[in-house]
């Protein structure tokens, strides 16, 4: 997983990793949260917005770990 997303496919990969983690534990690892938050912060804002949209659709409870868009 990249620290800076280049496209929506990389965001989708991060969502899949996050969903797989949540299927085995109710919490995300601190490493995963830091990695995804770094990608949100360092990537094009449109990809951060896309990430938040995908979280709301596929893992709504995971949004609490990430700075909200906007």
NORBEL-V46312 format. One record per backbone hydrogen bond with DSSP energy under -1.0 kcal/mol. CO is the residue of the C=O (numbers start at 1). NH is the residue of the N-H. E is the energy in kcal/mol with one decimal. If there is no record, write none. Layout:
[[CO	NH	E] [CO	NH	E]]
This chain:
[[7	11	-1.3] [8	12	-3.0] [9	13	-2.3] [10	14	-1.7] [11	15	-2.2] [12	16	-2.3] [13	17	-2.4] [14	18	-2.4] [15	19	-2.9] [16	20	-2.7] [17	21	-2.2] [18	22	-2.4] [19	23	-1.2] [21	24	-1.2] [21	25	-1.3] [29	33	-2.3] [30	34	-2.6] [31	35	-2.4] [32	36	-2.6] [33	37	-2.7] [34	38	-2.3] [35	39	-1.9] [36	40	-2.5] [37	41	-2.6] [38	42	-2.3] [39	43	-1.5] [44	47	-1.5] [44	48	-1.4] [45	49	-2.3] [46	50	-2.2] [47	51	-2.5] [48	52	-2.2] [49	53	-2.2] [50	54	-2.5] [51	55	-2.5] [52	56	-2.3] [53	57	-1.6] [54	58	-3.1] [55	59	-2.6] [59	62	-2.3] [62	65	-1.9] [63	66	-1.5]]
